[in-house]
Amino acid sequence: MTYEIRATTPEEFPATIGPIFHYFGGPPSVDFADSVGLLVPHDRIHAAFDDGAVVGSASVFPFETSIPGGFVRAAGVTLVGVLPTHRRRGILRSLMRAQLDDVHERGEPIAYLWASEDALYSRYGYGVASFTGNIELSRDRASFFRDFEPEGRLRVVDPEEAIEPFSEIQRRAAAQHPGMFVRTPDWWRSRRLADPEWRREGGGEMVRILLELDGRPSGYALYRLHFSAERGIPKGFTSVIEAVGDSPTATRELWRFLLSIDWMERVRAGLLPLDHELFLLLQEPRRLTFNYRDGLWVRLVDVETALNARTYKPGEAIFFELDDEFCPWNSGIWEVGPAGASRSGREPELRLDASALGSVFLGGFTFGQLARAGRIEELVDGPWIAPTRCPAPIAIRGAPRSSDGLGGFGVIPLVAGRPCGTDCIAPNPPRSSRGRGLG
Ligand SMILES: CC(C)(COP(=O)(O)OP(=O)(O)OC[C@H]1O[C@@H](n2cnc3c(N)ncnc32)[C@H](O)[C@@H]1OP(=O)(O)O)[C@@H](O)C(=O)NCCC(=O)NCCS
């Protein structure tokens, strides 16, 4: 049986996002559909039709994301679902085909998602590009390793006042941390700063804090308090939605504040990167009870454009053979080095697939790590495996940052109030990875 697969029209919305909502127990609310309608253009929703009825769909919202040395256009894959009546008939594959062809035609060099299932997307050339995790920290074990003199001024701001400084801070932070997506004002308004009841999960209102250092907006935090007490003893927690500083001092001052709120027994936060500042700031980092999972998944749709959009450290070029089954226009031998990327006729040193290239692109993983896991094939005895034999890395390092908003299945944790964790966090420090790679 074949199904019609095509981009949708405005008149077909919101039925076009119905399949994923089936799994959340019912159609999207009007508010939610409005917010999707604002952020996801209708012609970026691809749907599968069976006799005129939508049985599967996959969407994209276009955005800009940070990569080492700059920003690049990207396709944020989201709202992917196939009705259980039609599963395992190749509909997801057909949707991914149509979507990636469309992304390619539009000239977006990379696609990017958060996966509901980590087994799903590597077959389409996505590679896990970062790990991320949640913390739950008891406030009485949350001291910094030493006393830092408090700095800056904190104040509560309302959503409209927040948009401008928060977006500037977020962009500055993104420039330092590959893998953060840059939010539009619509995104800030309808997603990040919106505070509908269904997102509160039993907590209070969202609080928006602006940090100024030397009079300059330098960081912000979004959180809500979940108050509870037993026999007068606090049992509640602070739920940190996001805390972003544009410098180490700003990040430290934000966390000093978040860890100090009275009446809260614990602090919870999600989507922290593996190398978050807190690990080394705290005297007792194990008390973070960090619980990790895969984070961003990246797919290079136009390898030449993507590789040339980022910067590299001085050093030797690397030659690899890329086998890109799903987007064969990328296959071939590539030379990547300080001068950028180009096709090459030279003997390759490594052989890899698109998923492996997606994993190294932002710098979260190295070729050496992938080789040690058997994810890439060494064709010569290269120096990238053993750190002791590793030459100066050819690339800028930086940890893909767990951007908010791109949560849950596909991307948008728009699925608010539903199981996929609507509140996300983003801070992200540089990562010190070793070994040779793009990273
Ligand atoms: C996951 C889902 C989209 C798959 O759709 P589908 O049309 O059944 O998928 P296809 O028939 O095209 O299968 C595609 C491939 O993925 C595999 N696959 C499908 N669902 C899978 C799952 N849940 N876990 C692991 N692999 C899965 C299939 O075996 C197939 O593999 P192959 O290419 O090696 O043959 C669908 O079952 C669904 O909507 N599930 C609930 C919502 C969800 O998880 N959405 C994904 C959001 S990130």
Ligand as a Chemical Component Dictionary entry (heavy atoms), coordinates in Angstrom:
data_LIG
# 
_chem_comp.id                   LIG 
_chem_comp.type                 NON-POLYMER 
_chem_comp.pdbx_formal_charge   0 
_chem_comp.three_letter_code    LIG 
# 
loop_
_chem_comp_atom.comp_id 
_chem_comp_atom.atom_id 
_chem_comp_atom.alt_atom_id 
_chem_comp_atom.type_symbol 
_chem_comp_atom.charge 
_chem_comp_atom.model_Cartn_x 
_chem_comp_atom.model_Cartn_y 
_chem_comp_atom.model_Cartn_z 
_chem_comp_atom.pdbx_ordinal 
LIG C1  C1  C 0 8.289  5.778  15.934 1  
LIG C2  C2  C 0 7.309  5.944  14.772 2  
LIG C3  C3  C 0 7.351  7.372  14.242 3  
LIG C4  C4  C 0 7.733  4.964  13.677 4  
LIG O1  O1  O 0 6.904  5.164  12.524 5  
LIG P1  P1  P 0 6.723  3.978  11.462 6  
LIG O2  O2  O 0 6.000  4.523  10.304 7  
LIG O3  O3  O 0 6.167  2.806  12.158 8  
LIG O4  O4  O 0 8.240  3.671  11.085 9  
LIG P2  P2  P 0 8.736  2.907  9.767  10 
LIG O5  O5  O 0 7.779  1.799  9.439  11 
LIG O6  O6  O 0 9.033  3.873  8.677  12 
LIG O7  O7  O 0 10.083 2.311  10.323 13 
LIG C5  C5  C 0 11.259 3.001  10.188 14 
LIG C6  C6  C 0 12.364 2.214  10.829 15 
LIG O8  O8  O 0 12.382 2.512  12.219 16 
LIG C7  C7  C 0 12.237 1.332  12.990 17 
LIG N1  N1  N 0 11.400 1.709  14.115 18 
LIG C8  C8  C 0 10.161 2.139  14.059 19 
LIG N2  N2  N 0 9.729  2.432  15.299 20 
LIG C9  C9  C 0 10.737 2.173  16.137 21 
LIG C10 C10 C 0 10.913 2.297  17.542 22 
LIG N3  N3  N 0 9.932  2.721  18.332 23 
LIG N4  N4  N 0 12.092 1.953  18.076 24 
LIG C11 C11 C 0 13.102 1.508  17.276 25 
LIG N5  N5  N 0 12.994 1.385  15.931 26 
LIG C12 C12 C 0 11.815 1.718  15.377 27 
LIG C13 C13 C 0 11.585 0.339  12.063 28 
LIG O9  O9  O 0 11.871 -0.974 12.445 29 
LIG C14 C14 C 0 12.202 0.692  10.721 30 
LIG O10 O10 O 0 13.519 0.168  10.658 31 
LIG P3  P3  P 0 14.206 -0.239 9.248  32 
LIG O11 O11 O 0 14.315 1.043  8.463  33 
LIG O12 O12 O 0 15.520 -0.771 9.678  34 
LIG O13 O13 O 0 13.285 -1.223 8.619  35 
LIG C15 C15 C 0 5.859  5.625  15.202 36 
LIG O14 O14 O 0 5.794  4.304  15.668 37 
LIG C16 C16 C 0 5.344  6.579  16.286 38 
LIG O15 O15 O 0 4.752  7.591  15.953 39 
LIG N6  N6  N 0 5.608  6.273  17.583 40 
LIG C17 C17 C 0 5.171  7.120  18.705 41 
LIG C18 C18 C 0 5.664  8.555  18.642 42 
LIG C19 C19 C 0 7.157  8.629  18.441 43 
LIG O16 O16 O 0 7.928  7.927  19.062 44 
LIG N7  N7  N 0 7.572  9.506  17.530 45 
LIG C20 C20 C 0 8.947  9.712  17.212 46 
LIG C21 C21 C 0 9.311  11.046 17.705 47 
LIG S1  S1  S 0 11.026 11.425 17.857 48 
# 
loop_
_chem_comp_bond.comp_id 
_chem_comp_bond.atom_id_1 
_chem_comp_bond.atom_id_2 
_chem_comp_bond.value_order 
_chem_comp_bond.pdbx_ordinal 
LIG C1  C2  SING 1  
LIG C2  C3  SING 2  
LIG C2  C4  SING 3  
LIG C2  C15 SING 4  
LIG C4  O1  SING 5  
LIG O1  P1  SING 6  
LIG P1  O2  DOUB 7  
LIG P1  O3  SING 8  
LIG P1  O4  SING 9  
LIG O4  P2  SING 10 
LIG P2  O5  DOUB 11 
LIG P2  O6  SING 12 
LIG P2  O7  SING 13 
LIG O7  C5  SING 14 
LIG C5  C6  SING 15 
LIG C6  O8  SING 16 
LIG C6  C14 SING 17 
LIG O8  C7  SING 18 
LIG C7  N1  SING 19 
LIG C7  C13 SING 20 
LIG N1  C8  SING 21 
LIG N1  C12 SING 22 
LIG C8  N2  DOUB 23 
LIG N2  C9  SING 24 
LIG C9  C10 SING 25 
LIG C9  C12 DOUB 26 
LIG C10 N3  SING 27 
LIG C10 N4  DOUB 28 
LIG N4  C11 SING 29 
LIG C11 N5  DOUB 30 
LIG N5  C12 SING 31 
LIG C13 O9  SING 32 
LIG C13 C14 SING 33 
LIG C14 O10 SING 34 
LIG O10 P3  SING 35 
LIG P3  O11 DOUB 36 
LIG P3  O12 SING 37 
LIG P3  O13 SING 38 
LIG C15 O14 SING 39 
LIG C15 C16 SING 40 
LIG C16 O15 DOUB 41 
LIG C16 N6  SING 42 
LIG N6  C17 SING 43 
LIG C17 C18 SING 44 
LIG C18 C19 SING 45 
LIG C19 O16 DOUB 46 
LIG C19 N7  SING 47 
LIG N7  C20 SING 48 
LIG C20 C21 SING 49 
LIG C21 S1  SING 50 
# 
